[in-house]
């Protein structure tokens, strides 16, 4: 971006953000995972070298629940670190345990890591879980706070498994027709999980009901070349799905056949398969979802007024910081790789881009001024 445009955006940001922090990682990340309420994990995804996995303590200002004025610590602090010989495309923390799970396209394995093992500041690999992986994809992973730590993993809808992490015992295998690659998978609770095929096929599985699954399809308003991902609203049954052409659908998990709400986001260009497409529910704001991966922005949409008619909708808020403030080594405008919401600060997000930038930002609702 031109210096003049960057300066204009910086001035504009004074009325758009309550807080805005700009950090530079040594290597870009496509994963951001909260560890408790004070730390995040990031990891490199370069397939040509060893990649770091870092647990970073966020600045003190993002840890406090009330505005306490000036805070002495304004930088990210490395708490733990380790090295992966594979690029990290997926990373999940096991709730209530000091365990991380990673996967990527270079291996069919799910790698298990211990945070703070032996040496207090080390993230150490402890074991691997075998997972079938097909061509041009990688193993997707999800975890749940079960009594015994478990991982849901798979690369295609017909090779999804649940494995007990500590014993490496396979405790569930999902058998279904077709060999479609997975766009995403996630737990609704410790007995129920959602699969989203790249075509938009949704499959909801209850492990207590062997052989029974409910299904639906999202590819009603998108082209046959679209690919999809989906996520479940924390503590609810609503599913938000995103296509590579910017279609957003909201579906009730009790009826996957017909989406409750549909829209098309204002994206600059479609997302290519295997890139950085991301969708998340806001954990503390009703009806808000965020998307990224189409360009250098993160967009937030309020779905409250949507219906099931596919219309192009305006974003409630757009974070343009990565595209305005950064530049890649090849001179291109950065592309957002991932983003996540703060666990309890309702309008605070963390986003990353492929130039290594990491932004933490608390946006203001222009309608309410909050």
BAZA-524789 format. One line per 10 residues: number of its first residue (from 1); their letters; for each residue x, y, z of N, C-alpha, C. Coordinates in steps of 0.1 Angstrom, whole numbers, always signed. Layout:
REM BAZA-524789
NUM) A) X,Y,Z,X,Y,Z,X,Y,Z  ...;
END
This chain:
REM BAZA-524789
1) XXXXXXXXXX) +8,-12,+0,+0,+0,+0,+9,+13,+0  +4,+23,-6,+11,+36,-6,+11,+42,+8  +22,+49,+11,+24,+55,+24,+12,+64,+28  +7,+71,+18,-4,+81,+20,-17,+73,+25  -19,+62,+18,-31,+54,+22,-29,+48,+36  -17,+44,+39,-14,+38,+52,-17,+49,+63  -12,+61,+60,-13,+72,+70,-28,+75,+72  -36,+75,+61,-50,+78,+62,-57,+67,+70  -53,+54,+68,-60,+44,+76,-56,+44,+91  -44,+48,+94,-39,+49,+108,-47,+60,+115;
11) XXXXXXXXXX) -50,+71,+108,-58,+82,+114,-73,+77,+115  -78,+70,+105,-91,+64,+106,-93,+54,+117  -82,+47,+120,-83,+36,+130,-85,+42,+144  -83,+55,+146,-85,+61,+159,-100,+60,+163  -108,+60,+153,-123,+60,+156,-129,+46,+153  -121,+37,+148,-126,+23,+145,-122,+13,+156  -112,+16,+163,-107,+6,+173,-106,+12,+187  -109,+4,+197,-106,+7,+211,-91,+4,+213  -86,-7,+208,-72,-10,+209,-68,-17,+196  -55,-15,+193,-49,-21,+181,-35,-23,+183;
21) XXXXXXXXXX) -30,-36,+183,-17,-40,+185,-11,-47,+173  +1,-43,+169,+7,-48,+157,+20,-55,+161  +21,-68,+158,+33,-76,+162,+39,-82,+149  +51,-86,+149,+58,-93,+138,+63,-106,+143  +58,-117,+137,+63,-130,+140,+75,-133,+132  +84,-142,+137,+96,-145,+129,+92,-153,+116  +81,-161,+117,+76,-168,+106,+61,-167,+106  +54,-167,+94,+40,-166,+94,+33,-178,+100  +21,-177,+105,+14,-188,+110,+0,-189,+104  -5,-201,+103,-19,-203,+98,-28,-209,+109;
31) XXXXXXXXXX) -22,-209,+121,-30,-214,+133,-28,-204,+144  -39,-201,+151,-39,-193,+164,-48,-201,+173  -43,-206,+184,-50,-214,+194,-48,-208,+208  -60,-206,+214,-59,-201,+228,-55,-212,+238  -46,-209,+247,-42,-218,+258,-47,-210,+271  -58,-214,+276,-64,-207,+287,-69,-193,+282  -67,-183,+290,-72,-170,+287,-61,-159,+286  -48,-164,+287,-37,-154,+287,-27,-157,+276  -28,-169,+270,-17,-173,+260,-23,-178,+247  -15,-177,+237,-19,-183,+224,-8,-192,+219;
41) XXXXXXXXXX) -11,-201,+210,-1,-209,+203,-1,-205,+188  +11,-204,+182,+12,-202,+168,+23,-212,+163  +23,-214,+150,+33,-224,+144,+36,-221,+130  +48,-223,+125,+51,-221,+111,+45,-232,+102  +44,-228,+89,+38,-238,+80,+47,-239,+67  +59,-236,+68,+69,-237,+57,+73,-251,+54  +70,-257,+43,+73,-271,+40,+88,-273,+37  +96,-263,+36,+110,-265,+32,+120,-264,+44  +114,-263,+56,+123,-261,+68,+117,-266,+81  +124,-267,+91,+119,-270,+105,+111,-257,+109;
51) XXXXXXXXXX) +99,-260,+116,+90,-249,+119,+89,-248,+135  +89,-236,+140,+87,-234,+154,+72,-235,+158  +70,-240,+170,+57,-240,+177,+59,-231,+189  +52,-220,+191,+54,-211,+202,+41,-209,+210  +43,-209,+223,+32,-205,+232,+36,-191,+236  +27,-181,+233,+30,-167,+236,+21,-161,+246  +26,-154,+256,+18,-147,+266,+14,-134,+259  +0,-131,+259,-4,-119,+253,-2,-107,+262  -1,-95,+257,+2,-83,+265,-8,-82,+277  -4,-76,+288,-11,-75,+300,-25,-68,+298;
61) XXXXXXXXXX) -25,-59,+288,-37,-51,+286,-48,-60,+281  -45,-71,+274,-55,-81,+269,-58,-92,+279  -52,-91,+291,-55,-101,+301,-65,-96,+312  -65,-82,+314,-74,-77,+324,-88,-75,+319  -97,-76,+328,-112,-75,+324,-117,-61,+324  -109,-52,+330,-114,-38,+330,-102,-29,+326  -106,-17,+321,-95,-8,+316,-87,-3,+328  -74,-7,+329,-66,-3,+340,-55,+7,+336  -58,+15,+325,-48,+25,+321,-36,+19,+315  -25,+25,+317,-12,+20,+311,-8,+7,+317;
71) XXXXXXXXXX) -3,-2,+309,+2,-15,+314,+16,-16,+310  +25,-21,+319,+39,-22,+316,+43,-31,+305  +36,-42,+303,+39,-52,+293,+31,-50,+281  +37,-46,+269,+29,-44,+257,+34,-53,+246  +43,-62,+249,+48,-72,+238,+44,-86,+241  +44,-94,+231,+42,-108,+232,+55,-114,+239  +52,-124,+248,+63,-130,+255,+63,-145,+253  +74,-151,+249,+75,-165,+246,+75,-173,+260  +65,-181,+262,+65,-189,+274,+71,-203,+272  +67,-209,+261,+72,-223,+257,+74,-223,+242;
81) XXXXXXXXXX) +83,-232,+238,+86,-234,+224,+91,-248,+220  +89,-251,+208,+94,-264,+203,+95,-263,+188  +100,-274,+182,+103,-275,+167,+96,-287,+161  +89,-284,+150,+83,-295,+142,+90,-296,+129  +93,-309,+125,+99,-311,+112,+89,-310,+101  +76,-309,+104,+66,-308,+94,+59,-294,+94  +54,-289,+83,+46,-277,+84,+33,-279,+92  +29,-270,+100,+17,-271,+108,+5,-264,+102  -4,-272,+97,-17,-266,+91,-28,-266,+101  -28,-275,+111,-38,-276,+121,-32,-277,+135;
91) XXXXXXXXXX) -37,-270,+145,-31,-271,+158,-43,-269,+168  -44,-279,+177,-55,-278,+187,-49,-281,+201  -54,-274,+211,-51,-276,+225,-61,-285,+231  -57,-295,+239,-66,-304,+246,-71,-297,+259  -83,-294,+260,-88,-287,+272,-85,-294,+285  -81,-286,+294,-78,-290,+308,-65,-299,+309  -57,-299,+298,-45,-307,+298,-34,-298,+291  -21,-302,+294,-10,-295,+288,-6,-302,+275  -15,-304,+267,-13,-312,+254,-17,-304,+242  -8,-305,+232,-11,-299,+219,-12,-310,+208;
101) XXXXXXXXXX) -20,-308,+198,-20,-318,+187,-18,-310,+174  -10,-315,+165,-7,-308,+152,-8,-318,+141  -11,-312,+129,-11,-320,+117,-8,-311,+105  -5,-317,+94,-1,-310,+82,-1,-318,+70  +2,-313,+58,+1,-320,+45,+13,-329,+43  +24,-328,+51,+36,-336,+48,+36,-349,+55  +26,-352,+63,+26,-365,+70,+11,-369,+74  +9,-382,+74,-4,-387,+78,-5,-388,+93  +4,-383,+100,+4,-385,+115,-2,-372,+122  -8,-375,+133,-12,-364,+142,-1,-365,+153;
111) XXXXXXXXXX) +6,-353,+155,+17,-353,+164,+11,-348,+178  +15,-355,+188,+11,-351,+202,+23,-344,+209  +20,-333,+215,+31,-325,+222,+27,-322,+236  +37,-322,+245,+35,-319,+259,+41,-305,+261  +33,-296,+267,+37,-282,+270,+44,-283,+284  +57,-278,+284,+64,-277,+297,+69,-290,+302  +71,-300,+294,+76,-313,+298,+91,-312,+301  +95,-318,+312,+109,-318,+317,+115,-304,+318  +120,-298,+308,+124,-284,+308,+111,-276,+307  +110,-266,+316,+98,-259,+318,+94,-251,+306;
121) XXXXXXXXXX) +103,-247,+298,+100,-238,+287,+99,-245,+273  +98,-259,+274,+99,-266,+261,+85,-272,+258  +82,-272,+245,+70,-279,+239,+77,-292,+233  +74,-303,+238,+81,-315,+234,+72,-325,+228  +76,-331,+216,+68,-342,+210,+69,-354,+218  +57,-361,+221,+57,-372,+230,+52,-385,+222  +43,-384,+212,+38,-396,+205,+32,-391,+192  +28,-401,+184,+21,-398,+172,+9,-407,+171  -1,-402,+164,-13,-410,+161,-15,-412,+146  -16,-424,+141,-17,-426,+127,-30,-422,+122;
131) XXXXXXXXXX) -30,-415,+111,-43,-411,+105,-42,-411,+90  -51,-418,+83,-51,-420,+69,-52,-406,+62  -44,-404,+52,-45,-391,+45,-44,-393,+30  -52,-386,+23,-52,-388,+8,-44,-377,+1  -44,-377,-12,-37,-368,-20,-43,-354,-19  -34,-344,-19,-39,-330,-19,-47,-326,-7  -45,-332,+4,-52,-328,+16,-44,-331,+28  -49,-328,+40,-42,-332,+52,-52,-335,+63  -48,-341,+74,-56,-345,+84,-62,-334,+92  -75,-332,+93,-81,-322,+101,-83,-328,+115;
141) XXXXXXXXXX) -82,-320,+126,-83,-325,+139,-92,-316,+148  -98,-322,+158,-106,-315,+168,-105,-322,+181  -106,-315,+192,-105,-321,+205,-117,-317,+214  -119,-325,+225,-130,-322,+234,-126,-324,+248  -133,-318,+257,-129,-319,+271,-136,-332,+277  -133,-343,+272,-138,-356,+277,-130,-360,+289  -135,-369,+297,-128,-374,+309,-114,-379,+306  -113,-386,+295,-100,-391,+289,-98,-383,+276  -87,-376,+275,-84,-368,+263,-86,-376,+250  -93,-370,+240,-96,-377,+228,-93,-367,+216;
151) XXXXXXXXXX) -90,-372,+205,-89,-364,+192,-98,-370,+181  -105,-362,+175,-113,-365,+163,-104,-361,+151  -102,-371,+142,-92,-368,+131,-96,-375,+118  -92,-370,+107,-95,-376,+94,-92,-366,+83  -91,-371,+71,-88,-362,+59,-100,-363,+49  -108,-374,+50,-119,-377,+41,-131,-381,+50  -143,-380,+45,-155,-383,+53,-156,-398,+56  -149,-406,+49,-150,-421,+51,-138,-426,+59  -129,-417,+65,-118,-422,+73,-116,-415,+86  -128,-410,+91,-128,-402,+104,-128,-412,+116;
161) XXXXXXXXXX) -119,-408,+125,-118,-417,+137,-117,-408,+150  -121,-414,+161,-118,-408,+174,-108,-417,+181  -97,-411,+186,-86,-419,+192,-84,-413,+206  -82,-422,+216,-78,-418,+229,-64,-414,+229  -60,-402,+233,-47,-397,+231,-36,-405,+239  -39,-407,+252,-29,-412,+261,-26,-427,+257  -36,-435,+254,-34,-449,+251,-32,-452,+236  -35,-442,+227,-34,-443,+213,-45,-454,+208  -55,-456,+216,-65,-466,+213,-76,-460,+205  -79,-466,+193,-90,-461,+185,-104,-465,+191;
171) XXXXXXXXXX) -112,-455,+194,-124,-458,+201,-137,-456,+193  -135,-450,+181,-147,-449,+172,-141,-447,+158  -148,-454,+148,-145,-452,+134,-158,-449,+127  -158,-438,+119,-171,-434,+112,-171,-441,+98  -181,-449,+95,-182,-455,+82,-194,-448,+75  -190,-443,+63,-200,-436,+55,-197,-438,+40  -206,-435,+32,-204,-436,+17,-196,-425,+12  -189,-427,+1,-181,-417,-5,-167,-415,+1  -159,-408,-7,-145,-406,-3,-141,-391,-4  -151,-383,-2,-149,-368,-4,-139,-363,+7;
181) XXXXXXXXXX) -131,-354,+3,-121,-348,+12,-129,-339,+22  -124,-338,+34,-130,-330,+44,-125,-315,+43  -135,-306,+45,-132,-292,+46,-128,-289,+60  -136,-295,+70,-134,-292,+84,-142,-303,+92  -139,-304,+105,-146,-312,+114,-146,-306,+128  -156,-308,+136,-156,-302,+149,-166,-310,+158  -163,-309,+171,-172,-315,+181,-183,-305,+185  -195,-311,+186,-206,-303,+193,-205,-305,+208  -203,-317,+212,-201,-321,+225,-193,-334,+225  -190,-341,+236,-181,-352,+236,-187,-364,+229;
191) XXXXXXXXXX) -200,-364,+226,-206,-376,+219,-210,-372,+205  -210,-360,+201,-215,-356,+188,-205,-347,+180  -203,-350,+167,-194,-342,+159,-200,-340,+146  -194,-329,+139,-199,-325,+126,-188,-326,+116  -191,-332,+104,-182,-332,+93,-187,-323,+82  -178,-316,+76,-182,-307,+64,-173,-311,+53  -178,-318,+43,-171,-321,+31,-168,-309,+22  -158,-310,+14,-155,-298,+5,-166,-294,-4  -175,-303,-7,-186,-300,-16,-197,-292,-8  -196,-291,+5,-207,-286,+13,-216,-296,+20;
201) XXXXXXXXXX) -213,-309,+18,-220,-319,+25,-218,-319,+40  -228,-318,+48,-228,-318,+62,-232,-331,+68  -225,-337,+77,-228,-349,+83,-227,-348,+98  -238,-350,+105,-238,-349,+120,-239,-363,+126  -229,-367,+134,-228,-380,+139,-228,-380,+155  -237,-389,+160,-237,-392,+174,-231,-406,+176  -220,-406,+183,-212,-419,+185,-220,-430,+193  -231,-425,+199,-239,-435,+207,-249,-442,+198  -250,-437,+186,-260,-443,+176,-252,-448,+164  -247,-460,+165,-238,-465,+155,-246,-467,+142;
211) XXXXXXXXXX) -240,-462,+131,-247,-464,+118,-257,-453,+114  -260,-444,+124,-271,-434,+121,-264,-420,+121  -267,-413,+110,-262,-399,+109,-272,-391,+101  -272,-378,+105,-281,-369,+97,-272,-361,+87  -278,-358,+76,-270,-352,+65,-278,-340,+59  -270,-332,+53,-276,-321,+45,-265,-315,+35  -269,-307,+26,-260,-301,+17,-261,-286,+16  -250,-279,+15,-250,-265,+15,-248,-259,+1  -245,-268,-9,-241,-264,-22,-253,-261,-31  -263,-253,-25,-275,-250,-33,-274,-237,-41;
221) XXXXXXXXXX) -265,-228,-36,-265,-215,-42,-250,-212,-47  -241,-221,-46,-228,-219,-50,-224,-228,-62  -214,-224,-69,-210,-232,-81,-204,-246,-76  -203,-255,-86,-198,-268,-83,-183,-268,-80  -177,-257,-83,-162,-256,-80,-159,-250,-66  -170,-247,-59,-168,-241,-45,-163,-252,-36  -156,-248,-26,-152,-257,-15,-157,-250,-2  -160,-259,+9,-166,-254,+21,-159,-258,+33  -161,-250,+44,-157,-253,+57,-169,-249,+66  -169,-254,+79,-180,-251,+88,-175,-251,+102;
231) XXXXXXXXXX) -182,-244,+111,-179,-244,+125,-191,-243,+133  -191,-248,+145,-202,-249,+154,-202,-238,+165  -213,-231,+167,-213,-221,+177,-211,-226,+191  -201,-221,+198,-198,-227,+212,-210,-226,+221  -213,-238,+226,-224,-239,+236,-238,-239,+230  -239,-239,+216,-252,-239,+209,-252,-250,+198  -262,-250,+190,-264,-260,+180,-263,-254,+166  -261,-241,+165,-260,-235,+152,-247,-237,+145  -248,-239,+132,-236,-242,+124,-234,-230,+114  -222,-224,+113,-219,-214,+103,-210,-220,+93;
241) XXXXXXXXXX) -213,-219,+80,-205,-225,+70,-201,-214,+60  -189,-216,+53,-184,-206,+44,-179,-213,+32  -182,-208,+20,-177,-213,+8,-166,-205,+2  -158,-210,-7,-147,-203,-13,-151,-192,-21  -164,-191,-24,-169,-179,-32,-176,-169,-23  -174,-171,-9,-179,-161,+0,-193,-163,+5  -199,-175,+1,-213,-178,+6,-212,-181,+21  -221,-176,+29,-222,-179,+43,-236,-184,+46  -237,-195,+53,-250,-201,+57,-250,-204,+72  -262,-202,+77,-264,-206,+91,-274,-217,+92;
251) XXXXXXXXXX) -271,-228,+98,-279,-240,+98,-281,-245,+112  -293,-250,+115,-296,-256,+127,-292,-271,+127  -284,-275,+136,-279,-289,+136,-290,-299,+137  -302,-295,+141,-313,-305,+142,-320,-306,+129  -317,-298,+119,-322,-299,+105,-312,-294,+95  -304,-303,+90,-293,-299,+81,-298,-297,+67  -310,-300,+64,-315,-300,+50,-317,-286,+45  -321,-277,+53,-324,-263,+48,-317,-253,+57  -308,-245,+52,-302,-234,+60,-312,-224,+65  -310,-219,+77,-319,-209,+82,-317,-196,+76;
261) XXXXXXXXXX) -304,-193,+74,-300,-180,+68,-289,-181,+58  -289,-173,+48,-279,-173,+38,-275,-159,+34  -263,-158,+29,-258,-145,+24,-245,-147,+16  -241,-137,+9,-228,-137,+2,-220,-126,+7  -209,-128,+13,-200,-118,+18,-194,-110,+6  -189,-98,+9,-183,-89,-1,-168,-93,-1  -164,-103,-9,-150,-107,-10,-144,-102,-23  -131,-101,-23,-124,-95,-34,-122,-106,-45  -120,-118,-41,-118,-129,-50,-120,-142,-43  -123,-153,-51,-125,-166,-44,-112,-171,-38;
271) XXXXXXXXXX) -114,-180,-28,-103,-186,-21,-100,-199,-28  -87,-201,-30,-82,-213,-37,-82,-225,-27  -84,-238,-32,-83,-249,-23,-70,-250,-16  -71,-254,-3,-59,-256,+5,-52,-243,+10  -59,-232,+8,-54,-219,+13,-59,-216,+27  -63,-204,+30,-64,-199,+43,-78,-196,+48  -88,-201,+41,-102,-198,+45,-105,-201,+59  -112,-192,+66,-115,-193,+80,-128,-187,+84  -136,-193,+92,-149,-188,+97,-150,-191,+112  -154,-181,+120,-156,-183,+134,-168,-176,+139;
281) XXXXXXXXXX) -175,-182,+149,-185,-175,+157,-179,-166,+167  -185,-155,+170,-181,-146,+181,-187,-153,+194  -178,-156,+204,-183,-163,+215,-191,-155,+225  -189,-141,+224,-196,-132,+234,-206,-123,+227  -208,-124,+214,-217,-115,+207,-227,-124,+200  -240,-122,+202,-250,-129,+195,-250,-127,+180  -252,-137,+172,-254,-136,+158,-242,-131,+149  -231,-130,+155,-219,-124,+148,-210,-136,+143  -206,-136,+130,-196,-145,+125,-185,-137,+118  -173,-142,+118,-162,-135,+111,-156,-145,+101;
291) XXXXXXXXXX) -151,-139,+90,-145,-147,+79,-132,-140,+75  -123,-148,+70,-110,-143,+64,-104,-153,+54  -93,-150,+48,-87,-158,+39,-88,-155,+24  -96,-145,+21,-99,-141,+7,-90,-130,+2  -85,-122,+12,-75,-111,+9,-69,-108,+22  -65,-95,+24,-58,-91,+36,-67,-87,+48  -80,-89,+46,-90,-84,+56,-96,-95,+64  -101,-91,+76,-110,-100,+84,-124,-92,+85  -134,-99,+81,-147,-93,+80,-157,-99,+91  -164,-90,+97,-174,-95,+108,-188,-91,+103;
301) XXXXXXXXXX) -197,-101,+103,-211,-100,+98,-220,-103,+110  -231,-94,+110,-242,-96,+120,-253,-104,+112  -256,-116,+116,-265,-124,+108,-280,-123,+113  -282,-114,+123,-296,-114,+129,-307,-111,+119  -305,-102,+110,-316,-99,+100,-316,-107,+88  -307,-117,+86,-306,-125,+74,-318,-134,+73  -322,-137,+61,-332,-148,+58,-325,-159,+50  -333,-168,+44,-327,-178,+36,-326,-175,+21  -327,-162,+18,-325,-157,+4,-311,-152,+3  -304,-158,-7,-289,-154,-9,-288,-140,-14;
311) XXXXXXXXXX) -283,-131,-6,-281,-117,-10,-267,-113,-6  -261,-104,-13,-248,-99,-9,-250,-90,+3  -243,-92,+13,-245,-84,+26,-232,-76,+29  -234,-65,+35,-223,-56,+40,-218,-61,+53  -205,-61,+55,-199,-64,+68,-202,-54,+78  -204,-59,+90,-206,-50,+102,-193,-42,+105  -182,-49,+103,-169,-43,+105,-158,-51,+96  -149,-43,+91,-138,-49,+83,-124,-45,+89  -116,-54,+93,-102,-51,+97,-93,-52,+85  -88,-40,+81,-79,-39,+69,-65,-38,+72;
321) XXXXXXXXXX) -61,-39,+85,-48,-36,+89,-37,-44,+82  -39,-57,+80,-28,-65,+73,-25,-60,+59  -36,-57,+52,-33,-53,+38,-28,-38,+37  -31,-30,+47,-27,-16,+46,-13,-14,+52  -10,-22,+63,+3,-19,+70,+14,-29,+65  +11,-40,+58,+21,-50,+56,+24,-51,+41  +35,-58,+38,+38,-62,+24,+46,-75,+25  +44,-84,+15,+51,-97,+15,+64,-95,+8  +73,-105,+9,+87,-104,+3,+86,-102,-12  +76,-108,-18,+75,-107,-33,+68,-94,-37;
331) XXXXXXXXXX) +64,-85,-27,+58,-73,-31,+43,-73,-31  +37,-85,-29,+22,-86,-29,+16,-81,-16  +3,-78,-17,-4,-74,-6,-6,-87,+3  -4,-86,+16,-6,-98,+25,-20,-104,+24  -21,-117,+27,-34,-123,+28,-35,-129,+42  -47,-126,+48,-50,-131,+62,-50,-146,+61  -42,-152,+71,-41,-167,+71,-51,-173,+81  -54,-166,+92,-63,-172,+102,-67,-160,+112  -77,-163,+120,-81,-153,+130,-89,-161,+141  -89,-155,+153,-97,-161,+164,-102,-150,+173;
341) XXXXXXXXXX) -113,-153,+180,-119,-143,+189,-113,-145,+203  -112,-134,+211,-108,-135,+225,-118,-143,+233  -114,-151,+242,-124,-160,+250,-135,-152,+257  -132,-140,+262,-142,-132,+270,-142,-117,+267  -133,-112,+260,-134,-98,+255,-142,-98,+242  -154,-93,+243,-164,-96,+233,-161,-90,+219  -153,-80,+218,-150,-74,+205,-135,-74,+202  -128,-83,+208,-113,-84,+206,-110,-97,+198  -102,-95,+187,-98,-106,+179,-83,-106,+177  -77,-117,+173,-63,-118,+169,-63,-124,+155;
351) XXXXXXXXXX) -56,-118,+146,-55,-122,+133,-40,-123,+128  -38,-131,+118,-24,-133,+113,-25,-132,+98  -13,-129,+91,-12,-129,+77,+1,-135,+72  +1,-138,+59,+13,-145,+54,+25,-137,+52  +25,-124,+57,+38,-117,+58,+44,-117,+72  +38,-125,+81,+43,-127,+95,+37,-117,+105  +28,-108,+100,+21,-99,+109,+11,-106,+118  +10,-102,+130,+0,-106,+140,-7,-94,+146  -20,-93,+145,-27,-81,+150,-36,-86,+161  -37,-78,+171,-47,-79,+182,-55,-67,+182;
361) XXXXXXXXXX) -68,-68,+180,-76,-56,+178,-90,-57,+185  -94,-46,+191,-107,-44,+198,-115,-34,+190  -124,-39,+182,-131,-30,+173,-143,-23,+179  -147,-12,+174,-159,-4,+179,-170,-6,+169  -182,-8,+175,-194,-9,+167,-199,+6,+164  -198,+9,+151,-201,+23,+147,-216,+27,+150  -225,+17,+152,-239,+20,+155,-241,+23,+170  -233,+17,+179,-234,+19,+193,-223,+27,+199  -211,+27,+192,-200,+34,+198,-193,+26,+208  -196,+13,+210,-190,+5,+220,-180,-5,+213;
END
